[in-house]
Amino acid sequence: MNNELYSKLVDLYAGHELPAELEDQMELAAVADGGLNHEITTLRRVVDTLQSLEEPDFTEESYHRILMKLYARGADIQPQAPVSTHFQYNLPLQG
Amino acid sequence: MPNDALRDSLAEKRWLTALSKGDPSALGGLYEMYGERIFRYTFRMLGNRTDAEDATAETFLRVLRRSTELRADGAFRTWLFRIARNLCIDKMRQHKLMELPSDAHYSGSEERATLRVTVQQALSDLPIEYREPLVLCDLEDMAAREAAEILKISVPALKSRLYRGRRALRDKLGGTLERTS
């Protein structure tokens, strides 16, 4: 295959959508083609970086704040998870 | 269908049927199933916890309001994400510009946390038509077909935006990617 065709497959390579055999061929071709090498390396790094990022923490506080917003807007919603004690009682204000 | 997916599908059907019959407590079951995913999606779209919590709550309120129209036909998740997406777009229009989360919890090492902030900022700076496919496909690991349905575009159009988005993000991240390799 020629490098013109490989350049059209760069996006599929970046997203891990190509068969391993074709990936190997592209990587081999990229050794002698600086432009192709830059494209496949940098775009795959973008995808890998995105996929390796930690997910936003869905904290217990967020879980309950969303439930409270739903209650406040009139939704009759029953939490399936037990409610922590600090959400069950209002603490006295100091000062 | 894997056991987990089958179990989730049956549970979703049960909650949707209950909700469409007027059992409002069924919303709790749907919140348990999808609350975290919708929160994650809205957080990644909006960039801060407070707006993500608001958008998540409003998403489920809209489900409740339209509970009589619900059908357990397998398209609920797509519809749910569409609602969340529309709410995110509304909020972005209100804010005009995205802000970095000031109350975000970043786990992991300092280096990873820094990377996450940098990527979140770069994502926030992208035009919405590029950010959406990146969030759905590369961050939420959603299949192209479902992501296209949520965005109401064809699969080729989704892929085109996804590929352009990756290039745009690469250009914004620049040297950050070099340092992480």
Interface residues (C-beta under 8 A of the other chain):
Chain A: D11 A14 G15 T42 L43 R45 V46 V47 T49 L50 Q51 L53 E54 E55 P56 D57 F58 T59 S62 Y63 R65 I66 L67 K69 L70 R73 A75 D76 I77 Q78 P79 Q80 A81
Chain B: P24 S25 L27 G28 G29 Y31 E32 G35 E36 F39 R40 F43 R44 R49 A52 E53 D54 T56 A57 F60 L61 L64 A104 H105 Y106 S107 G108 R112 L115 R116 V119 L134 D138 L139 D141 K159 L162 Y163 R166 R167 L169 R170 L173 L177 T180 S181
